[in-house]
Amino acid sequence: MSSKLVIKKTKIKDKSKNGSCSLGPLSDLEKHLPSEWWKSLFNSIYLKTDGDVIENDENTKNEVDLIIKTTKIEPSDRILDLCCGQGRHCIELSRRGFFKVFGIDKSRYLIRLAKKRASLLNLHINFSEGDARRIKILEDSVDTVILMGNSFGYFEKEEDDIAVIESIKRILKSEGNLVLDIVDGSWMQQNFEPRSWEWIDQKHLVCRERSLSSDNSKIVSREVVIHEEKGIIADRFYAERLYSADAIMQLLNKCGYSHIERHSNFEPVSSRNQDLGMMKNRLFITAKAQTKKTIFQKQQKKLEISVILGDSTLPDLVKKEGKFNQEDLKTIETLKETLSKLSQFKFNFYEKHSNLIQRLIVESPSFILNLCDEGFLNDAFKEQHVPAILEMLQIPYSGAGPNCLGICYNKTLVRALADSIDIPVPLETYVDTFDQTAALPSIFPALLKPNYGDNSIGITKDAVVNSPEQLIDYLNKMREEFPNRAVLVQEFLPGREFSVALIGNNGNYKILPVLEVDYSDLPSDLPQILSYESKWIFDSPFAQKIKYIKSKLEEETYRQLIDYSIMLFERLECRDYARFDFREDVNGVIKLLEVNPNPGWCIDGKMNIMAGFDNLSYFEFLELIINSALERLNIKH
């Protein structure tokens, strides 16, 4: 066989920008307002322009004092900081001994910053990305929701503001507290500054314009940020709906809140004390959720969830000794015990594949939790068959559809798609089953693996080869073991290995902490790979010595991993949850290894380990996946 290799060079696009163009003088600010301006506004520039107030420790302490005084919250209360930004209120509450505080915000930049700041202070706070209109938290599970710093009224339609209020009401416990901090709309309509400018530090100048919207319901703002050397670095627009005290209190009353109370208006402390804008004169409103009927007062019907698993009575060629073993059965039992703790649901299980289709037709379940990652009849090539059957029977289900599963099972297709959207991938040669004249790479070391397969099937300690002779020997071995499968010969990536997990849909993702594979204890004569032995030969050095740790990443590396994962999630049409594996090459360039839609759900699997890094229990991890699917399908429970 030839050792010739044709290398395709992948050019990575530089997405950085040096400065920004201004639109110049405008007669109508409203015409230039993006409908979803809030998706991109809250970044490092926002922290500079508003930092005199929102990065001011005295303000944060005063506001938390006011929250505690007006709500009488206790340290054991579960408190959600909705639209939490960089996490300043969560961090201050946590410092004061409130240990069940968590935050949600739509800005990925601010959530990353919040996590970093909490970690540096050794505070265990769960921060996640999310949409305030669709809060992905269990009903009746939160004691207090705080919505601080003018984080209300951003949406184009008032119906979306109402959706936020309703979403909060759903998750609040009976008579739980809502704290709302918003600009006094009546005052602002009469007193806003049409134009202003100020130096925000030694190098940055911000010029502001403001006007009322055509219907007088919003104040539209424009900020032009200028750097002394770079020139204009931002020209951006935003808006906020203006609520008077009476209007917001009436809205809360209409939505079913009680004990609605307006406290004294307050103004922030400012380190610059110049243009305070929307933060200048604010309403502080508290309210309580309605008294909710208890389970004894209101008969609640539990949502029935049917769970499809692999068939433990059938052979499974992927598993150790080709069948379900005691470890597998124990894993299933742990799953069942954990799901039973989700008291709002009633679970039943489909574990026999011989009568699966007949049962589905007769019983017609209202929702399927599809955990059959073994495939129909435990055939990995038929993993997509399970959702295909459910599609034909019109039964809603969790996880990826058949098309997504089919594409992702073919590693070459995933690689080609990633390459097409400028996500770096390893150099690779595809060797067809019947190809006797393939041009094999001369770059070593190289990694051999089947084009189709999961659970590291075919990737053993000998899969990393260092010479043409070793390559040909292992290629022949794979052809004997997997006679009908093409083989991939890839450049071996010797750098750090990462996994990214996303839970959610449509841009509303919870991003679990990035996992890193720690090979430091693996004997030096073994290749640093997650081999078949690491997953199925439990007494092997791979299984004993390889560890999974929470990765410590530089901001740019973290950003790349998350951006790549979201691009792949959406392009491949993943749903509800997915995992993405990456590794660095010899030059530190991050390259995609594979995409795992419907990844392993077991208690010792990567995703649950990553959930643990975020202080989530196995119970909460499974609940997140279920709620993500139910929300996507609009199934009420």
JOVENSUL-V504481 format. One record per residue. N is the residue number from 1. NEAR is the number of other C-alpha atoms within 8 Angstrom. Layout:
[[N;NEAR] [N;NEAR]]
This chain:
[[1;7] [2;7] [3;9] [4;8] [5;8] [6;4] [7;5] [8;5] [9;4] [10;7] [11;5] [12;7] [13;5] [14;4] [15;4] [16;4] [17;5] [18;6] [19;9] [20;9] [21;8] [22;8] [23;6] [24;4] [25;4] [26;6] [27;4] [28;6] [29;13] [30;8] [31;5] [32;7] [33;11] [34;7] [35;6] [36;7] [37;10] [38;8] [39;8] [40;7] [41;9] [42;12] [43;10] [44;7] [45;7] [46;10] [47;11] [48;9] [49;9] [50;9] [51;10] [52;12] [53;13] [54;10] [55;9] [56;12] [57;6] [58;7] [59;11] [60;12] [61;9] [62;8] [63;8] [64;11] [65;8] [66;8] [67;10] [68;9] [69;7] [70;7] [71;8] [72;7] [73;7] [74;6] [75;8] [76;7] [77;11] [78;10] [79;12] [80;12] [81;15] [82;12] [83;12] [84;14] [85;11] [86;9] [87;13] [88;11] [89;10] [90;13] [91;11] [92;11] [93;11] [94;12] [95;8] [96;6] [97;7] [98;12] [99;8] [100;10] [101;14] [102;11] [103;15] [104;17] [105;16] [106;12] [107;12] [108;8] [109;9] [110;13] [111;17] [112;9] [113;9] [114;13] [115;12] [116;8] [117;8] [118;12] [119;9] [120;7] [121;6] [122;6] [123;10] [124;8] [125;13] [126;10] [127;11] [128;11] [129;14] [130;13] [131;10] [132;12] [133;10] [134;9] [135;10] [136;8] [137;6] [138;6] [139;8] [140;9] [141;10] [142;13] [143;11] [144;14] [145;14] [146;11] [147;15] [148;13] [149;8] [150;11] [151;10] [152;9] [153;10] [154;10] [155;11] [156;7] [157;6] [158;8] [159;6] [160;10] [161;13] [162;10] [163;10] [164;11] [165;11] [166;9] [167;12] [168;11] [169;9] [170;8] [171;13] [172;17] [173;12] [174;10] [175;10] [176;11] [177;13] [178;13] [179;14] [180;11] [181;13] [182;12] [183;14] [184;13] [185;11] [186;10] [187;9] [188;12] [189;10] [190;6] [191;6] [192;8] [193;8] [194;8] [195;8] [196;9] [197;9] [198;9] [199;9] [200;11] [201;6] [202;5] [203;9] [204;11] [205;13] [206;13] [207;11] [208;12] [209;11] [210;13] [211;9] [212;11] [213;10] [214;6] [215;6] [216;7] [217;9] [218;11] [219;14] [220;15] [221;12] [222;12] [223;12] [224;13] [225;12] [226;12] [227;11] [228;8] [229;5] [230;9] [231;8] [232;13] [233;13] [234;12] [235;13] [236;8] [237;13] [238;12] [239;10] [240;11] [241;12] [242;14] [243;11] [244;10] [245;11] [246;7] [247;8] [248;9] [249;10] [250;8] [251;9] [252;13] [253;10] [254;7] [255;9] [256;8] [257;13] [258;10] [259;7] [260;12] [261;8] [262;9] [263;8] [264;6] [265;8] [266;9] [267;8] [268;8] [269;9] [270;10] [271;7] [272;6] [273;8] [274;6] [275;7] [276;9] [277;7] [278;8] [279;12] [280;10] [281;12] [282;12] [283;15] [284;13] [285;11] [286;15] [287;13] [288;12] [289;15] [290;9] [291;6] [292;7] [293;8] [294;6] [295;7] [296;6] [297;6] [298;7] [299;6] [300;5] [301;4] [302;8] [303;8] [304;11] [305;13] [306;12] [307;12] [308;12] [309;12] [310;15] [311;10] [312;10] [313;6] [314;9] [315;9] [316;11] [317;8] [318;8] [319;9] [320;10] [321;5] [322;9] [323;12] [324;14] [325;7] [326;6] [327;7] [328;8] [329;10] [330;8] [331;10] [332;9] [333;8] [334;9] [335;10] [336;8] [337;8] [338;10] [339;10] [340;9] [341;7] [342;9] [343;6] [344;7] [345;9] [346;10] [347;10] [348;8] [349;8] [350;10] [351;10] [352;10] [353;11] [354;6] [355;7] [356;10] [357;9] [358;7] [359;9] [360;10] [361;8] [362;6] [363;6] [364;8] [365;10] [366;8] [367;11] [368;13] [369;12] [370;11] [371;10] [372;11] [373;11] [374;12] [375;15] [376;13] [377;11] [378;12] [379;10] [380;11] [381;7] [382;11] [383;14] [384;13] [385;10] [386;12] [387;13] [388;10] [389;9] [390;11] [391;9] [392;7] [393;8] [394;6] [395;12] [396;10] [397;11] [398;13] [399;13] [400;13] [401;11] [402;11] [403;7] [404;12] [405;12] [406;9] [407;11] [408;13] [409;10] [410;11] [411;11] [412;8] [413;9] [414;12] [415;11] [416;8] [417;8] [418;13] [419;11] [420;7] [421;6] [422;10] [423;11] [424;12] [425;10] [426;11] [427;8] [428;8] [429;10] [430;9] [431;10] [432;8] [433;10] [434;4] [435;7] [436;5] [437;6] [438;8] [439;10] [440;11] [441;10] [442;8] [443;6] [444;10] [445;10] [446;13] [447;12] [448;15] [449;11] [450;14] [451;11] [452;9] [453;10] [454;7] [455;7] [456;11] [457;11] [458;9] [459;12] [460;10] [461;10] [462;7] [463;11] [464;11] [465;13] [466;9] [467;8] [468;9] [469;6] [470;9] [471;12] [472;8] [473;8] [474;11] [475;10] [476;8] [477;8] [478;12] [479;11] [480;7] [481;6] [482;8] [483;8] [484;6] [485;11] [486;11] [487;14] [488;13] [489;14] [490;11] [491;12] [492;11] [493;9] [494;9] [495;9] [496;8] [497;10] [498;12] [499;11] [500;15] [501;14] [502;13] [503;13] [504;14] [505;10] [506;6] [507;5] [508;10] [509;12] [510;10] [511;10] [512;11] [513;12] [514;11] [515;13] [516;12] [517;11] [518;9] [519;9] [520;5] [521;7] [522;11] [523;6] [524;5] [525;4] [526;7] [527;7] [528;7] [529;5] [530;9] [531;11] [532;13] [533;13] [534;14] [535;11] [536;9] [537;10] [538;9] [539;6] [540;9] [541;10] [542;11] [543;13] [544;9] [545;9] [546;14] [547;7] [548;10] [549;8] [550;10] [551;9] [552;4] [553;6] [554;6] [555;6] [556;6] [557;8] [558;9] [559;8] [560;8] [561;11] [562;9] [563;8] [564;9] [565;11] [566;9] [567;8] [568;9] [569;11] [570;9] [571;7] [572;8] [573;8] [574;14] [575;14] [576;14] [577;14] [578;15] [579;13] [580;13] [581;12] [582;13] [583;14] [584;14] [585;12] [586;8] [587;5] [588;7] [589;8] [590;10] [591;12] [592;14] [593;10] [594;11] [595;10] [596;9] [597;14] [598;10] [599;10] [600;8] [601;9] [602;9] [603;10] [604;6] [605;9] [606;9] [607;11] [608;13] [609;11] [610;14] [611;14] [612;10] [613;10] [614;9] [615;8] [616;10] [617;8] [618;11] [619;11] [620;8] [621;11] [622;10] [623;9] [624;10] [625;12] [626;10] [627;9] [628;13] [629;14] [630;11] [631;9] [632;9] [633;7] [634;6] [635;7] [636;5] [637;5]]
